[in-house]
Amino acid sequence: MNILMLAPQPFLQPRGTPISIYFRIRALSELGHKVDLITYHLGEDVRIQDLKILRIPDLFFIRRVKIGPSFIKVPLDFLLFFKALFQLTIKPYDLLFSHEEAAWPGAILAKIWRMPHIYDMHSSLPDQLETFTFSHSKILKKFLQGIEKYSLKNSHALIVICLDLLKKAEKAGYGKKAILLENFLDFINQEFSEDQIQNKKRMFAPKGEKIILYTGNFEPYQGIPLLLKAAAKIKDERVFFLLVGGSKADSEKMRRKAEAMDISHKIIFAGEVIPSEIPLYISIADVLVSPRLLGTNTPLKIYSFLKSGKPVVATNLWAHTQVLGPENAVLVDPNPQSLADGICFSLGNTDAQKRAHAAKELAEKKYTYPRYLEKVREELEKACHPH
């Protein structure tokens, strides 16, 4: 099929939804489809067979779009809509595939052009207001609830990325349209030599120190201040924390916080790295940590962590427990002492190693690329031949 995809994101950037979109496209390409992707003017071009990237014009001189909801996305999404409208007038398509808030205009355009539409639901739009503490406006929340309901109702098929969103779709009466397609694909399959791994480890732990690794952005819901407070409670000088991700501004803010807490000697801020390098950082870690405080979507990194065979410490929140359990991770209360205790427990404890082994077995059995492809194929079939 010729597929027109709408992605209101900077593509590609090292953040959750753009990475998810990348793997959707890769799967569609492998299944033999051609994708024209309409996306923001920001991001790095990538090469995937039968992918053509069509970027909106840079009319507003916007150089950064922060993660989560923002008013800066409004003019960009208008440009995205009009570019999609133009593209539909000059080229025939078999399917419209929309991500996030683009599902609303996507469903409208698909209805006008009488073609099937897939809504790839990476999050609940009204729930984002709370997760990102963006706005307490009841009017805005009501508006987002309305466009989400319209998108659910007027899409032929629905992809949800976690159990929480599946339950929301079922509660709204659209469970039959939905398929749970977790974002478990990543760049973990990239092979690194033993020399590369050892060189990277010596760079950060020249004396064989224990590395506690966090990967991801530094948004408030991720709990980076909680992680710093936990680090302050761990007195072992052989243990330090490696934080990969976060913008320069966010990293500097957390660096100042670490200095004020007198723990800057045990915190290393590696900054943003390209997604394909994340597995190298995971390979040198002794413990992997996710101190998330808010949100209901399973973090993308959790699937990478499961596959690694390394002990995983995560806060005991629904965002994590949709995938993690006491049999495959160390779940802790979202407070500094509990997080610190969980990290210490995971360092060299045989029970923690057993859980890490169980996590890897689960990932190898449940989160496989052939299963991912099968689910994408199934959802395309559902969209094109609705019951």
N, C-alpha and C positions, 0 to 999 in steps of 0.2 A: 504494500500500500504506500501511497504518498501521504505522509502525516505532517500536519502543521501543528507545531508545539509552541505553546505560550508559557514563558518562564519569567515572571517578574522578579528577577534576581540578577545580581552581578555574576556572570558565568564566564569562565570558571574561577571561583575563589575558594580558598580552603575553609569552608564552612558547611554546615550540615546539609541544607536543602540543595545548594548547587552541586555538591558531591553526589547526592541522591539522584538529581536530574541527570548527571553524567552517566551513572550506571543504568538508568532507565533507557537512555539513548543507545548506550552500548548494547543492551539486550535487544532493543528493537532492530538495530543494525544487524546483529547476529541472526535474528529471526527473518531477515531478508527485506526489511522495510526501509524506506527512505524518509529522512526527517529533515524538515526545514524548521529551525529553531529561531523564534523571535524572542530576543532577550534585551537586557539593558546594554548600554554602551560600555559598561565597565566589565572587566574580567579578562582572563587570558584565553586566547583561542586554543582549541584542542582539535586533534585529528581523530575522527572516527569515520569509518567507511559509510558513505551515503548520508553524511551529516553536512548540512549547510547552515552556517550561523548567520542570521540576519539581525543586525543590531539597530536599535533605535538611534536617531540622530542625537548628537551631544549639543542640545539647544540651551541647556540651563547651566552649563559649566559645573555640573555636580561631579565631584571627584571621589566621593565615598558615600555608600549607603549602609547605615548601621544595621546590625542584625535585629530582627523583630519589626514591629509596626513603627512607621514614621510618616509624618506629613510630607516628607521629601519624596516619598514614593508616588504620591498622587499625580503630579505632572508626568512622571515617568510611565506610570500605568496608562495614562491617557495616550501618550505616544505609542505605547505598546499596542493598545486597542486599534488605533488608526493605521498602524503599520500592518497589523493582522487583517484589517478591513481591506487595505490596498492589496495585500498579497493574495487574498481570496478572489479578488477581481481579475487578477492576471494569470492565475495558475489553478488548475483543478486539484482538489485534495479528496482523499477518501475518508479521512478521520481528523478530528480536532482533539488535541490532547493538552489539557490546561493544568497548570500547577498553582497551588495556593489561591490568592485572590483573583488571579486571571480566570478562574473557573466561571465567574459570574459573566464577564463579557464573552468568554469562550462558549458558554452554553447559549447565549443569545445569538452569536454568529453561527454556531452549528445549526440552530433552529432555522435561521434565515436561509442558510445554504443547504438545509435538509441533509445533514450528514451526522453520523454518530459522534458523540462527545464523551471523553473520559475526563473525570475530575480526579486529579492526584492530590489527595488531601494530606498535606504534611503536618497540619496543625488545625486546631479550631480557631477561626479568626476572632470571635469574641473572647475566647479564653486567653489569647495572646495579650489582651489589654491588662490582665491581671499578672500573667507570668512576667511581662516586661515592665510592670508598673507604669504603663504608658498613659492611661487615662482612666478616670472614674466616672466619666460621662455616661449616664444611662441612655442618652439619645444615641451616642456613637455605638454603644454596645447593642442597642436595639437595631440599629442600621446594619451592623455586621451580622447579627443573627438573621436578619432578613435576607441578605445576599447569600449567606451560607445555606439557608433553607432553599432558596431559589436554585442554587448550584446543585444541591443534592437532588432536588426534585427533577431538574431538567437535564441531568446527565444520564447517559445510557449505562455507564459503568463507573465504579468508584474504587479507587485505590486508597487504602489507609495504611499508615506506617506503624501503628502500634495498637495493642488491644484496647486501650482507652478510646481511641477514635472509632474502632469497630463497634464498641458498645454504644457510642454516641449515634452512629449511623443506624444501628439496630433500634435504638430508642426512638429515633425520628421516623422509623418505618421504612428505611432504605437498606436494610441489612442484605437483602437478596441481590442488590446491585454491587455490594462491596466484596473486596477480597483483601485479606491481610497480607501485605507485602512489606515485611520489615526491611529496614535499611542495613542489612548485614553484609553487603558487599563493600569492599574497600580495596586498598592497594597492598593488602597484607601479603599477597602472593608474590610480590616482588622479592626476588632472591638477593640476599646480601652475603658477601663472602665473610668468612670468619675473621679475616684481617680487617675488613670494614667495620665489623661489629666491635672488635677489640680496640681499634683505633678510636672509634667514637666513645667507647667506654673510658678509655684512658684520658680522653679530652675532658670528661666531666668527673671521673672518679679515678684519679691517678694512683691513689693509695688503696684502691679496692673498697671504697666507701659504698654503702648501701644507697640505692637510688629509688626514691619514691616519685613516680611519674604522674603528672597531670597533663592531659592534652585537651585543647578546646579553647573557646573564647573566654573572655573575662567578664561577661555580663553578670549583673548582680545575682541572677537566679542560679548561677553555677557554683556559688559558695566559695570563692577564692579567699575572702577574709576568714571564713571558717577554717579553711585549710592552713592558713598562716597561724591562726591561734592554736591549732592542733600541733603544728610544727614547734611552736614555742614550748609546748608541754613535753616534747620528746628531748631528753637531755643527752642522749647518746650522740657524741660528736662524730661518729662514723656514719650517721644517717643524715642525708640531705635531700632536699626537694627540688626536682627539675620540672619547671612549668613551661610547656611548649604551647604557643599560641598567644592570643591577645594582641591587640594593636599596640603601637608604640606608646600612645597616650595611656592606655589601660595598664600596660606593663610598668610604665613610669609611676603611675599612681600606686600600684601594688608594691613597687620597689620602695617607695617612700614609706608606705605602711610597714613593710618589713624592717626598715631602718629604725622607725619609731619603736618597734617592738624588740629591737636589738637582736634580730635573728637573720640579718642580711647575709651573714657568713654561711648560713645553711640553706639559702634559697637561691636558685639559679633561674633566671628568666632567659629562655632560649629564643623568645620572639616567635613570629610566624614562620612556618616552614611549609614547603609544598607538600600536598597530601601524600605523594608517593614516598616521602622520607619518614612519615610517621612510624611505619613498621620498624625502621632502624632504631628509633628512640625506644619503642616498646621492647625491642630485643635486648637493650642494655639495662632495662629496669628490673628491680627486684620486687617491687609492689606497684600496682596500678590503682589509682584512686579517682573516685568521682564524688565530690562533696556537694552535689546539687541540693538546692533548698526549695525550689519552686518548679512548677510545671508538671505536666502529665505525660509528655512524649518521652519515649525511651531515647536516651542520648545515643547518637550514632556510634560513639566510641565504645560503648558497652559491648557491641558485637566483636569489635577488634580485640578488646580485652579478653573476651571469652575464648577466642581462637588462640590466644598467645600462650596459654598454659602457665601464665603468671598469676599469683594471688591478686584478687580484685577486692578492694575495700570500697563500699558505696553506702551512702545514706539510705536508711530503711524507709524509702518513699515509693509511692506507686509508680513513679517514672522508672524506677529501677526494678521493683519487684514484679513488674509485668514479665520480666525476662530472668532476673536473678532470684535466687533463693538461698537459704542457709546451707544447702548441699553443694553449691558451686561458687559461693562468694562469702565475704565477711561483711555482714550488714550491720550498720551502726546507727545510733541515734544522731540526729543532726546537731550535735554540740561538740565543742573542742575536745573535751576529755574522752568521750566515747570514740571519736574519730582517731584520736591519738592512740587509744588502747587497741583499736582495731588494726592500726598500722603496725604497732609493736607485736601484736599477736601474729600478724602475717609474715613477719621477718623470721624465717628459719623454723617456724612451727610446722610439724609434720601434718597436722590436721589442715592447716591452711594450704599446704601443698596438695593434699588429697582433694580438696575442693577445687583447686586450680586444674588438676587433672580431670576431674568430673566436668568442669566447664568446657575444657577443650574437647572432650568426648561428645558433649552435647552439641557443640558448634559443628563438629565434623559430621555429625549425624543429621542435624536439623537445618543448618544454615549452609546450603550448598548452592553452587552456581546453576547446576541443572534444575534444581527446584525453583530457583529464582526465574529462570527462563520459562519454565512451565507455567508459573503463575502469571507472567506477563502475557504469554500466549492465551491463557485461559481468559484473561480480562479483555483482550482484544476480541476474542470470540463472543464474549458476553456483550460488548459494546455494539458489535456489528450484527449480531443476531439475538437481540433481546427477546426474552420470553413474553 
